[in-house]
Amino acid sequence: MIAGYFKGLIIKNKKFIVNEVLAVKGLMQLLMKQRNTGQTWTEEEVSAIKKHLRNISKIIPALIIFMLPGGSLLLPFLAEILDRRKTSR
């Protein structure tokens, strides 16, 4: 139920979130690394993603969920929602 609520918030704000993520140079490529290459993020990459999302969450409160303990486990979920391709690789 809570996951559905947050998924709805992210989907509702998807266009705005994508624009903000694209405004941060390299964040979209970093966020999609796992989906595009199958490689996992390093600790440095996860901390960089969280830092950028922390800044974006000041504008979009729905992204606060990723700053909570264990929020980094949801990053693949965010990447799936923000993926702009019609089919997965």
FIBATI-696293 format. One record per residue: residue number from 1; x, y, z of N, C-alpha, C, O, CB in turn. Coordinates in Angstrom, 1 decimal. Atoms other than C-alpha are relative to their C-alpha. Glycine has a CB too. Example, Ala and Ser with C-alpha at 12.3 -4.5 7.8 and 13.67 -1.06 7.14 Angstrom:
2
@resi: 1	npx: 0.9	npy: -1.2	npz: 0.0	capx: 12.3	capy: -4.5	capz: 7.8	cpx: 0.9	cpy: 1.2	cpz: 0.0	opx: 1.9	opy: 1.2	opz: 0.7	cbpx: -1.0	cbpy: 0.0	cbpz: 1.2
@resi: 2	npx: -0.9	npy: -1.1	npz: 0.0	capx: 13.7	capy: -1.1	capz: 7.1	cpx: -0.8	cpy: 1.1	cpz: 0.8	opx: -0.3	opy: 2.2	opz: 0.9	cbpx: 0.4	cbpy: 0.5	cbpz: -1.4
This chain:
89
@resi: 1	npx: 0.8	npy: -1.2	npz: 0.0	capx: 0.0	capy: 0.0	capz: 0.0	cpx: 0.9	cpy: 1.3	cpz: 0.0	opx: 0.6	opy: 2.2	opz: -0.8	cbpx: -0.9	cbpy: 0.0	cbpz: 1.2
@resi: 2	npx: -0.9	npy: -1.1	npz: 0.0	capx: 2.8	capy: 2.4	capz: 0.9	cpx: 0.8	cpy: 0.1	cpz: -1.3	opx: 1.0	opy: 1.2	opz: -1.8	cbpx: 0.9	cbpy: 0.0	cbpz: 1.3
@resi: 3	npx: -0.7	npy: 0.0	npz: 1.2	capx: 4.8	capy: 1.4	capz: -2.1	cpx: -0.8	cpy: 0.5	cpz: -1.2	opx: -0.3	opy: 1.2	opz: -2.0	cbpx: 0.5	cbpy: -1.5	cbpz: -0.3
@resi: 4	npx: 0.9	npy: -0.5	npz: 1.0	capx: 1.8	capy: 2.0	capz: -4.3	cpx: -0.2	cpy: 1.5	cpz: 0.0	opx: -0.3	opy: 2.2	opz: -1.0	cbpx: -1.3	cbpy: -0.7	cbpz: 0.0
@resi: 5	npx: 0.2	npy: -1.4	npz: -0.2	capx: 1.4	capy: 5.4	capz: -2.8	cpx: 1.2	cpy: 0.8	cpz: -0.6	opx: 1.1	opy: 1.8	opz: -1.3	cbpx: -0.2	cbpy: 0.3	cbpz: 1.5
@resi: 6	npx: -1.2	npy: -0.7	npz: 0.5	capx: 5.0	capy: 6.4	capz: -3.5	cpx: 0.2	cpy: -0.2	cpz: -1.5	opx: 0.7	opy: 0.8	opz: -2.2	cbpx: 1.2	cbpy: -0.5	cbpz: 0.7
@resi: 7	npx: 0.0	npy: 0.2	npz: 1.5	capx: 4.9	capy: 4.9	capz: -7.0	cpx: -0.9	cpy: 0.9	cpz: -0.7	opx: -0.5	opy: 1.5	opz: -1.7	cbpx: -0.3	cbpy: -1.5	cbpz: -0.3
@resi: 8	npx: 0.9	npy: -1.0	npz: 0.6	capx: 1.9	capy: 7.0	capz: -7.7	cpx: 0.5	cpy: 1.4	cpz: 0.0	opx: 0.3	opy: 2.2	opz: -0.9	cbpx: -1.4	cbpy: -0.1	cbpz: 0.7
@resi: 9	npx: -0.6	npy: -1.3	npz: -0.1	capx: 3.6	capy: 10.1	capz: -6.5	cpx: 1.1	cpy: 0.2	cpz: -1.0	opx: 1.2	opy: 1.3	opz: -1.6	cbpx: 0.6	cbpy: 0.3	cbpz: 1.4
@resi: 10	npx: -1.1	npy: -0.1	npz: 1.0	capx: 6.7	capy: 9.4	capz: -8.6	cpx: -0.5	cpy: 0.1	cpz: -1.4	opx: -0.1	opy: 0.9	opz: -2.2	cbpx: 1.0	cbpy: -1.1	cbpz: 0.2
@resi: 11	npx: 0.6	npy: 0.0	npz: 1.4	capx: 4.6	capy: 8.6	capz: -11.7	cpx: -0.7	cpy: 1.3	cpz: -0.3	opx: -0.6	opy: 1.9	opz: -1.4	cbpx: -0.9	cbpy: -1.2	cbpz: -0.1
@resi: 12	npx: 0.7	npy: -1.2	npz: 0.1	capx: 2.5	capy: 11.7	capz: -11.1	cpx: 1.0	cpy: 1.2	cpz: -0.3	opx: 0.7	opy: 2.1	opz: -1.1	cbpx: -0.8	cbpy: 0.4	cbpz: 1.2
@resi: 13	npx: -1.0	npy: -1.1	npz: 0.2	capx: 5.7	capy: 13.9	capz: -11.0	cpx: 1.1	cpy: -0.4	cpz: -0.9	opx: 2.1	opy: 0.2	opz: -1.0	cbpx: 0.6	cbpy: 0.4	cbpz: 1.4
@resi: 14	npx: -1.0	npy: 0.6	npz: 0.8	capx: 7.6	capy: 11.8	capz: -13.5	cpx: 0.7	cpy: 1.0	cpz: -1.0	opx: 1.9	opy: 1.1	opz: -1.1	cbpx: -0.5	cbpy: -1.1	cbpz: -0.8
@resi: 15	npx: -0.5	npy: -1.0	npz: 0.9	capx: 8.0	capy: 14.6	capz: -16.1	cpx: 0.9	cpy: 1.0	cpz: 0.6	opx: 2.0	opy: 1.3	opz: 0.2	cbpx: -1.2	cbpy: 0.7	cbpz: -0.8
@resi: 16	npx: -0.8	npy: -1.0	npz: -0.7	capx: 9.2	capy: 17.1	capz: -13.6	cpx: 1.3	cpy: -0.6	cpz: 0.6	opx: 2.4	opy: 0.0	opz: 0.5	cbpx: -0.8	cbpy: 0.6	cbpz: 1.1
@resi: 17	npx: -1.2	npy: 0.7	npz: -0.5	capx: 11.6	capy: 14.5	capz: -12.0	cpx: 1.0	cpy: -0.2	cpz: -1.1	opx: 2.2	opy: 0.0	opz: -0.9	cbpx: -0.4	cbpy: -1.3	cbpz: 0.7
@resi: 18	npx: -0.9	npy: 0.2	npz: 1.1	capx: 13.0	capy: 13.6	capz: -15.3	cpx: 0.8	cpy: 1.3	cpz: -0.4	opx: 2.0	opy: 1.2	opz: -0.7	cbpx: -0.7	cbpy: -0.6	cbpz: -1.3
@resi: 19	npx: -0.6	npy: -1.3	npz: 0.4	capx: 13.6	capy: 17.3	capz: -16.2	cpx: 1.1	cpy: 0.4	cpz: 1.0	opx: 2.2	opy: 0.8	opz: 0.7	cbpx: -1.0	cbpy: 1.0	cbpz: -0.1
@resi: 20	npx: -1.0	npy: -0.3	npz: -1.1	capx: 15.4	capy: 17.8	capz: -12.8	cpx: 1.2	cpy: -0.9	cpz: -0.1	opx: 2.3	opy: -0.5	opz: 0.1	cbpx: -0.7	cbpy: -0.1	cbpz: 1.3
@resi: 21	npx: -1.1	npy: 1.0	npz: 0.1	capx: 17.5	capy: 14.6	capz: -13.2	cpx: 0.9	cpy: 0.3	cpz: -1.2	opx: 2.1	opy: 0.2	opz: -1.1	cbpx: -0.6	cbpy: -1.4	cbpz: -0.1
@resi: 22	npx: -0.8	npy: -0.3	npz: 1.2	capx: 18.5	capy: 15.6	capz: -16.7	cpx: 0.8	cpy: 1.3	cpz: 0.2	opx: 1.8	opy: 1.5	opz: -0.5	cbpx: -0.9	cbpy: 0.1	cbpz: -1.2
@resi: 23	npx: -0.7	npy: -1.3	npz: -0.2	capx: 19.5	capy: 19.1	capz: -15.5	cpx: 1.3	cpy: -0.2	cpz: 0.8	opx: 2.3	opy: 0.6	opz: 0.6	cbpx: -0.9	cbpy: 0.9	cbpz: 0.9
@resi: 24	npx: -1.3	npy: 0.3	npz: -0.7	capx: 22.2	capy: 17.5	capz: -13.3	cpx: 0.8	cpy: -0.9	cpz: -0.9	opx: 0.5	opy: -2.0	opz: -1.2	cbpx: -0.3	cbpy: -0.8	cbpz: 1.4
@resi: 25	npx: -0.9	npy: 0.7	npz: 1.0	capx: 25.0	capy: 16.5	capz: -15.7	cpx: 0.4	cpy: -1.3	cpz: 0.5	opx: 1.1	opy: -1.4	opz: 1.6	cbpx: 1.1	cbpy: 0.9	cbpz: -0.3
@resi: 26	npx: -0.5	npy: 1.3	npz: -0.3	capx: 25.6	capy: 12.8	capz: -15.7	cpx: -0.8	cpy: -0.8	cpz: 0.9	opx: -0.6	opy: -2.0	opz: 1.1	cbpx: 1.4	cbpy: 0.1	cbpz: 0.6
@resi: 27	npx: 0.9	npy: 0.8	npz: -0.9	capx: 22.9	capy: 11.8	capz: -13.2	cpx: -0.8	cpy: -1.0	cpz: -0.6	opx: -0.9	opy: -2.2	opz: -0.2	cbpx: -0.8	cbpy: 1.0	cbpz: 0.8
@resi: 28	npx: 0.9	npy: 1.0	npz: 0.7	capx: 20.6	capy: 10.1	capz: -15.7	cpx: 0.9	cpy: -1.2	cpz: -0.4	opx: 0.4	opy: -2.3	opz: -0.3	cbpx: -0.7	cbpy: 0.7	cbpz: -1.2
@resi: 29	npx: -0.8	npy: 1.1	npz: 0.4	capx: 23.5	capy: 8.1	capz: -17.1	cpx: 0.4	cpy: -0.9	cpz: 1.2	opx: 0.5	opy: -2.1	opz: 1.1	cbpx: 1.3	cbpy: 0.5	cbpz: -0.7
@resi: 30	npx: -0.4	npy: 0.8	npz: -1.2	capx: 24.6	capy: 7.1	capz: -13.6	cpx: -1.2	cpy: -0.8	cpz: 0.5	opx: -1.0	opy: -1.9	opz: 1.0	cbpx: 0.5	cbpy: 1.0	cbpz: 1.1
@resi: 31	npx: 1.2	npy: 0.7	npz: -0.5	capx: 21.1	capy: 6.2	capz: -12.6	cpx: -0.4	cpy: -1.2	cpz: -0.8	opx: -0.9	opy: -2.2	opz: -0.3	cbpx: -1.2	cbpy: 1.0	cbpz: 0.1
@resi: 32	npx: 0.3	npy: 1.0	npz: 1.0	capx: 20.6	capy: 4.1	capz: -15.7	cpx: 1.1	cpy: -1.0	cpz: -0.2	opx: 0.9	opy: -2.0	opz: -0.9	cbpx: -0.4	cbpy: 0.6	cbpz: -1.3
@resi: 33	npx: -1.2	npy: 0.9	npz: 0.2	capx: 24.0	capy: 2.4	capz: -15.4	cpx: -0.4	cpy: -1.5	cpz: 0.2	opx: -0.1	opy: -2.4	opz: -0.6	cbpx: 1.1	cbpy: 0.4	cbpz: 0.9
@resi: 34	npx: 0.4	npy: 1.4	npz: -0.4	capx: 22.5	capy: -0.7	capz: -13.7	cpx: -0.9	cpy: -0.6	cpz: -1.1	opx: -0.8	opy: -1.8	opz: -1.4	cbpx: -0.6	cbpy: 0.0	cbpz: 1.3
@resi: 35	npx: 1.0	npy: 0.6	npz: 1.0	capx: 19.7	capy: -1.1	capz: -16.3	cpx: 0.7	cpy: -0.1	cpz: -1.3	opx: 0.4	opy: -1.1	opz: -2.0	cbpx: -1.2	cbpy: 1.0	cbpz: -0.1
@resi: 36	npx: -0.6	npy: 0.1	npz: 1.3	capx: 21.9	capy: -0.4	capz: -19.3	cpx: 1.1	cpy: -1.0	cpz: -0.1	opx: 1.2	opy: -1.7	opz: -1.1	cbpx: 0.5	cbpy: 1.4	cbpz: -0.4
@resi: 37	npx: -1.2	npy: 0.9	npz: 0.1	capx: 25.0	capy: -2.4	capz: -18.5	cpx: -0.1	cpy: -1.3	cpz: 0.9	opx: 0.6	opy: -2.2	opz: 0.6	cbpx: 1.2	cbpy: 0.8	cbpz: 0.4
@resi: 38	npx: 0.1	npy: 1.1	npz: -0.9	capx: 23.9	capy: -4.8	capz: -15.8	cpx: 1.0	cpy: 0.0	cpz: 1.1	opx: 1.0	opy: -0.9	opz: 2.0	cbpx: 0.1	cbpy: -1.3	cbpz: -0.8
@resi: 39	npx: -1.0	npy: -0.1	npz: -1.1	capx: 26.7	capy: -3.7	capz: -13.5	cpx: -0.7	cpy: 0.7	cpz: 1.1	opx: -1.6	opy: 1.5	opz: 1.0	cbpx: 1.2	cbpy: 0.8	cbpz: -0.5
@resi: 40	npx: 0.5	npy: -0.6	npz: -1.2	capx: 26.0	capy: -2.7	capz: -10.0	cpx: 0.7	cpy: 1.3	cpz: 0.3	opx: 1.8	opy: 1.5	opz: -0.2	cbpx: 0.1	cbpy: -0.9	cbpz: 1.3
@resi: 41	npx: -0.6	npy: -1.3	npz: -0.4	capx: 26.6	capy: 0.8	capz: -8.6	cpx: 1.1	cpy: -0.3	cpz: 1.1	opx: 0.9	opy: -1.1	opz: 1.9	cbpx: -1.0	cbpy: 1.0	cbpz: 0.5
@resi: 42	npx: -1.0	npy: 0.0	npz: -1.1	capx: 29.8	capy: 1.3	capz: -6.5	cpx: -0.5	cpy: 0.8	cpz: 1.1	opx: -1.5	opy: 1.6	opz: 1.0	cbpx: 1.3	cbpy: 0.5	cbpz: -0.5
@resi: 43	npx: 0.4	npy: -0.9	npz: -1.1	capx: 29.5	capy: 2.9	capz: -3.1	cpx: 0.1	cpy: 1.4	cpz: -0.3	opx: -0.8	opy: 2.2	opz: 0.1	cbpx: 0.9	cbpy: -0.4	cbpz: 1.3
@resi: 44	npx: -0.2	npy: -1.4	npz: 0.4	capx: 30.8	capy: 6.1	capz: -4.5	cpx: -1.2	cpy: 0.5	cpz: -0.9	opx: -1.7	opy: 1.6	opz: -0.8	cbpx: 1.3	cbpy: 0.3	cbpz: -0.7
@resi: 45	npx: 1.1	npy: -0.4	npz: 0.9	capx: 28.1	capy: 6.1	capz: -7.2	cpx: -1.3	cpy: 0.1	cpz: 0.7	opx: -2.1	opy: 1.0	opz: 0.5	cbpx: -0.1	cbpy: -1.1	cbpz: -1.1
@resi: 46	npx: 1.3	npy: 0.0	npz: -0.8	capx: 25.3	capy: 5.3	capz: -4.7	cpx: 0.0	cpy: 1.3	cpz: 0.8	opx: -1.0	opy: 2.0	opz: 0.9	cbpx: -0.1	cbpy: -1.2	cbpz: 0.9
@resi: 47	npx: 0.0	npy: -1.2	npz: -0.8	capx: 26.5	capy: 8.2	capz: -2.5	cpx: -0.2	cpy: 1.2	cpz: -0.9	opx: -0.8	opy: 2.2	opz: -0.5	cbpx: 1.3	cbpy: 0.1	cbpz: 0.7
@resi: 48	npx: 0.2	npy: -1.1	npz: 0.9	capx: 26.6	capy: 10.5	capz: -5.6	cpx: -1.4	cpy: 0.1	cpz: -0.4	opx: -2.0	opy: 1.2	opz: -0.4	cbpx: 0.9	cbpy: -0.1	cbpz: -1.2
@resi: 49	npx: 1.5	npy: 0.0	npz: 0.3	capx: 23.1	capy: 9.5	capz: -6.6	cpx: -0.8	cpy: 0.6	cpz: 1.1	opx: -1.7	opy: 1.4	opz: 0.9	cbpx: -0.5	cbpy: -1.4	cbpz: -0.4
@resi: 50	npx: 0.8	npy: -0.5	npz: -1.2	capx: 21.8	capy: 10.1	capz: -3.1	cpx: 0.2	cpy: 1.5	cpz: 0.2	opx: -0.7	opy: 2.2	opz: 0.6	cbpx: 0.4	cbpy: -0.8	cbpz: 1.2
@resi: 51	npx: -0.2	npy: -1.5	npz: -0.2	capx: 23.5	capy: 13.5	capz: -2.9	cpx: -0.8	cpy: 0.8	cpz: -1.0	opx: -1.4	opy: 1.8	opz: -0.6	cbpx: 1.5	cbpy: 0.3	cbpz: -0.2
@resi: 52	npx: 0.8	npy: -0.7	npz: 1.0	capx: 21.9	capy: 14.6	capz: -6.2	cpx: -1.5	cpy: -0.1	cpz: 0.3	opx: -2.2	opy: 0.9	opz: 0.2	cbpx: 0.3	cbpy: -0.6	cbpz: -1.4
@resi: 53	npx: 1.4	npy: 0.1	npz: -0.4	capx: 18.5	capy: 13.2	capz: -5.1	cpx: -0.4	cpy: 0.8	cpz: 1.2	opx: -1.5	opy: 1.3	opz: 1.3	cbpx: -0.3	cbpy: -1.5	cbpz: 0.2
@resi: 54	npx: 0.3	npy: -0.9	npz: -1.2	capx: 18.8	capy: 15.0	capz: -1.8	cpx: -0.2	cpy: 1.4	cpz: -0.4	opx: -1.1	opy: 2.1	opz: 0.1	cbpx: 1.2	cbpy: -0.1	cbpz: 1.0
@resi: 55	npx: 0.2	npy: -1.4	npz: 0.5	capx: 19.2	capy: 18.3	capz: -3.7	cpx: -1.3	cpy: 0.1	cpz: -0.7	opx: -2.0	opy: 1.1	opz: -0.6	cbpx: 1.2	cbpy: 0.4	cbpz: -0.8
@resi: 56	npx: 1.3	npy: -0.1	npz: 0.8	capx: 16.3	capy: 17.5	capz: -6.0	cpx: -1.2	cpy: -0.2	cpz: 0.9	opx: -2.2	opy: 0.4	opz: 0.6	cbpx: 0.0	cbpy: -1.2	cbpz: -1.1
@resi: 57	npx: 1.2	npy: 0.2	npz: -0.9	capx: 14.1	capy: 16.4	capz: -3.1	cpx: -0.4	cpy: 1.3	cpz: 0.7	opx: -1.5	opy: 1.3	opz: 1.2	cbpx: 0.3	cbpy: -1.1	cbpz: 1.0
@resi: 58	npx: 0.4	npy: -1.3	npz: -0.5	capx: 14.2	capy: 20.0	capz: -1.9	cpx: -1.1	cpy: 0.6	cpz: -0.9	opx: -1.9	opy: 1.4	opz: -0.4	cbpx: 1.2	cbpy: 0.9	cbpz: 0.1
@resi: 59	npx: 1.0	npy: -0.5	npz: 1.0	capx: 12.1	capy: 20.7	capz: -5.0	cpx: -1.2	cpy: -0.9	cpz: -0.1	opx: -2.3	opy: -0.5	opz: -0.2	cbpx: 0.6	cbpy: 0.3	cbpz: -1.4
@resi: 60	npx: 1.0	npy: 1.1	npz: 0.1	capx: 10.2	capy: 17.4	capz: -5.2	cpx: 0.0	cpy: -0.8	cpz: 1.2	opx: 0.8	opy: -1.8	opz: 1.3	cbpx: 0.3	cbpy: -0.8	cbpz: -1.3
@resi: 61	npx: 0.0	npy: 0.8	npz: -1.2	capx: 9.3	capy: 16.1	capz: -1.8	cpx: -0.3	cpy: -1.5	cpz: -0.1	opx: 0.1	opy: -2.2	opz: 0.8	cbpx: -1.1	cbpy: 0.6	cbpz: 0.9
@resi: 62	npx: 0.3	npy: 1.5	npz: 0.1	capx: 8.2	capy: 12.7	capz: -3.1	cpx: 1.3	cpy: -0.8	cpz: -0.1	opx: 1.3	opy: -2.0	opz: 0.2	cbpx: -0.8	cbpy: -0.2	cbpz: -1.3
@resi: 63	npx: -1.3	npy: 0.7	npz: 0.0	capx: 11.9	capy: 11.8	capz: -3.5	cpx: 0.7	cpy: -0.1	cpz: 1.3	opx: 1.7	opy: -0.8	opz: 1.4	cbpx: 1.0	cbpy: 0.8	cbpz: -0.9
@resi: 64	npx: -0.6	npy: 0.2	npz: -1.4	capx: 12.5	capy: 12.0	capz: 0.3	cpx: 0.1	cpy: -1.5	cpz: 0.3	opx: 1.0	opy: -1.8	opz: 1.1	cbpx: -0.9	cbpy: 0.7	cbpz: 1.0
@resi: 65	npx: -0.1	npy: 1.4	npz: -0.3	capx: 11.8	capy: 8.3	capz: 0.4	cpx: 1.3	cpy: -0.7	cpz: -0.2	opx: 1.7	opy: -1.6	opz: 0.4	cbpx: -1.1	cbpy: -0.8	cbpz: -0.8
@resi: 66	npx: -1.3	npy: 0.6	npz: 0.3	capx: 15.2	capy: 7.6	capz: -1.1	cpx: 1.1	cpy: 0.5	cpz: 1.0	opx: 2.2	opy: -0.1	opz: 1.0	cbpx: 0.4	cbpy: 0.4	cbpz: -1.4
@resi: 67	npx: -0.9	npy: -0.5	npz: -1.0	capx: 16.9	capy: 9.5	capz: 1.7	cpx: -0.2	cpy: -0.7	cpz: 1.4	opx: 0.7	opy: -0.7	opz: 2.2	cbpx: -0.1	cbpy: 1.5	cbpz: 0.2
@resi: 68	npx: 0.3	npy: 0.8	npz: -1.2	capx: 15.3	capy: 7.3	capz: 4.4	cpx: 1.0	cpy: -1.2	cpz: 0.1	opx: 1.5	opy: -1.6	opz: -0.9	cbpx: -1.4	cbpy: -0.4	cbpz: 0.1
@resi: 69	npx: -0.8	npy: 1.2	npz: -0.1	capx: 17.3	capy: 4.4	capz: 5.8	cpx: -0.6	cpy: -1.2	cpz: -0.9	opx: -1.7	opy: -1.5	opz: -0.8	cbpx: 0.0	cbpy: -0.5	cbpz: 1.5
@resi: 70	npx: 0.4	npy: 1.1	npz: 1.0	capx: 17.2	capy: 1.6	capz: 3.2	cpx: -0.5	cpy: 0.6	cpz: -1.3	opx: -0.9	opy: -0.2	opz: -2.2	cbpx: -1.0	cbpy: -0.8	cbpz: 0.7
@resi: 71	npx: 0.6	npy: -0.6	npz: 1.3	capx: 16.1	capy: 4.1	capz: 0.5	cpx: 0.9	cpy: -0.3	cpz: -1.2	opx: 0.3	opy: -0.3	opz: -2.3	cbpx: 0.0	cbpy: 1.5	cbpz: 0.2
@resi: 72	npx: -0.9	npy: 0.4	npz: 1.1	capx: 19.1	capy: 3.1	capz: -1.6	cpx: -0.5	cpy: -1.3	cpz: -0.7	opx: -0.1	opy: -1.6	opz: -1.8	cbpx: 1.4	cbpy: 0.0	cbpz: 0.4
@resi: 73	npx: 0.5	npy: 1.3	npz: 0.6	capx: 17.4	capy: -0.3	capz: -2.1	cpx: -1.1	cpy: 0.3	cpz: -1.0	opx: -1.4	opy: -0.6	opz: -1.8	cbpx: -0.5	cbpy: -0.9	cbpz: 1.1
@resi: 74	npx: 1.0	npy: -0.3	npz: 0.9	capx: 14.7	capy: 1.5	capz: -4.0	cpx: 0.5	cpy: 0.7	cpz: -1.3	opx: -0.3	opy: 1.0	opz: -2.2	cbpx: -1.0	cbpy: 0.9	cbpz: 0.7
@resi: 75	npx: -0.5	npy: -0.6	npz: 1.2	capx: 17.0	capy: 3.1	capz: -6.5	cpx: -0.2	cpy: -0.7	cpz: -1.3	opx: -0.6	opy: 0.0	opz: -2.3	cbpx: 1.5	cbpy: 0.2	cbpz: 0.2
@resi: 76	npx: 0.4	npy: 0.7	npz: 1.2	capx: 16.5	capy: 0.4	capz: -9.1	cpx: -1.5	cpy: 0.2	cpz: -0.4	opx: -1.8	opy: 0.3	opz: -1.6	cbpx: 0.3	cbpy: -1.5	cbpz: 0.1
@resi: 77	npx: 1.4	npy: -0.2	npz: 0.3	capx: 12.8	capy: 1.0	capz: -8.8	cpx: -0.2	cpy: 1.4	cpz: -0.6	opx: -1.0	opy: 1.6	opz: -1.5	cbpx: -0.8	cbpy: 0.0	cbpz: 1.4
@resi: 78	npx: 0.1	npy: -1.4	npz: 0.6	capx: 13.3	capy: 4.8	capz: -9.5	cpx: 0.5	cpy: -0.1	cpz: -1.4	opx: 0.0	opy: 0.6	opz: -2.3	cbpx: 0.8	cbpy: 1.0	cbpz: 0.9
@resi: 79	npx: -0.6	npy: 0.1	npz: 1.4	capx: 15.5	capy: 3.9	capz: -12.5	cpx: -1.0	cpy: -0.6	cpz: -0.9	opx: -1.1	opy: -0.2	opz: -2.1	cbpx: 1.3	cbpy: -0.8	cbpz: 0.0
@resi: 80	npx: 1.0	npy: 0.7	npz: 0.8	capx: 12.7	capy: 1.6	capz: -13.8	cpx: -1.1	cpy: 1.0	cpz: -0.4	opx: -1.5	opy: 1.0	opz: -1.5	cbpx: -0.6	cbpy: -1.2	cbpz: 0.7
@resi: 81	npx: 1.1	npy: -1.0	npz: 0.3	capx: 10.1	capy: 4.4	capz: -13.5	cpx: 0.5	cpy: 1.1	cpz: -0.9	opx: -0.3	opy: 1.5	opz: -1.8	cbpx: -0.5	cbpy: 0.6	cbpz: 1.3
@resi: 82	npx: -0.5	npy: -1.1	npz: 0.8	capx: 12.3	capy: 7.1	capz: -15.1	cpx: 0.5	cpy: -0.4	cpz: -1.3	opx: 0.9	opy: 0.4	opz: -2.1	cbpx: 1.1	cbpy: 0.7	cbpz: 0.8
@resi: 83	npx: -0.5	npy: 0.4	npz: 1.2	capx: 13.5	capy: 4.9	capz: -17.9	cpx: -1.0	cpy: 0.4	cpz: -1.1	opx: -2.2	opy: 0.1	opz: -1.1	cbpx: 0.1	cbpy: -1.6	cbpz: 0.0
@resi: 84	npx: 0.8	npy: -0.6	npz: 1.1	capx: 12.3	capy: 6.6	capz: -21.1	cpx: -0.1	cpy: -0.9	cpz: -1.2	opx: -0.8	opy: -0.5	opz: -2.1	cbpx: 0.5	cbpy: 1.3	cbpz: -0.4
@resi: 85	npx: 0.1	npy: 1.0	npz: 1.1	capx: 12.7	capy: 3.6	capz: -23.4	cpx: -1.3	cpy: -0.7	cpz: 0.1	opx: -1.9	opy: -0.9	opz: 1.1	cbpx: 1.2	cbpy: -1.0	cbpz: 0.0
@resi: 86	npx: 1.2	npy: 0.8	npz: 0.0	capx: 9.7	capy: 1.7	capz: -24.5	cpx: 0.2	cpy: -1.4	cpz: 0.3	opx: -0.7	opy: -2.1	opz: 0.9	cbpx: -0.6	cbpy: 0.1	cbpz: -1.4
@resi: 87	npx: -0.3	npy: 1.4	npz: -0.4	capx: 11.4	capy: -1.7	capz: -24.1	cpx: 1.3	cpy: 0.0	cpz: 0.8	opx: 2.1	opy: 0.9	opz: 0.6	cbpx: 0.1	cbpy: -0.9	cbpz: -1.3
@resi: 88	npx: -1.2	npy: 0.1	npz: -0.8	capx: 14.0	capy: -2.8	capz: -21.7	cpx: 1.1	cpy: -0.8	cpz: -0.8	opx: 0.7	opy: -1.5	opz: -1.8	cbpx: -0.2	cbpy: -0.8	cbpz: 1.3
@resi: 89	npx: -1.1	npy: 0.7	npz: 0.8	capx: 17.4	capy: -4.1	capz: -22.9	cpx: 0.2	cpy: -1.4	cpz: 0.6	opx: 1.1	opy: -2.1	opz: 0.1	cbpx: 1.3	cbpy: 0.8	cbpz: 0.1
